[in-house]
Amino acid sequence: MSETHKFHPALFVTNMKSLIPITLDLESRQYHSRSALFKVQARVHDVLDHIILPMDEKEKAAYEKTKADDLAL
């Protein structure tokens, strides 16, 4: 039986700066809107959980299970 591998969107993004060509600066007046844009792009590319880890115990357990189930990733 052949093993199928799921392609993860995180593997496609090699340069986040090409998607978001800005640098977040806490002193900038636009920090909050730009950080929101970054979070949207991270969610679209399914990598947000690599940046902001889940806080809820149930979500943490699901996150750890997903990581354990996909060792190649």
MOHU-V246491 format. One line per field, one symbol per residue. ss: DSSP state (h for helix, s for strand, l for the rest). psi: psi as a letter, one per 20 degrees, with the letter a starting at -180 (. if undefined). A space follows every 10 residues. Layout:
ss=???
psi=???
//
This chain:
ss=llllllllhh hllllhhhhl llllllllll hhhhhhhhhh hhhhlllhhh hlllllhhhh hhhhhhhhhl lll
psi=pqpppppphh ihohnhhhhn lqppphiqij gghhhggghg hhggjljhii goqqhphghg ggghggghhm hh.
//
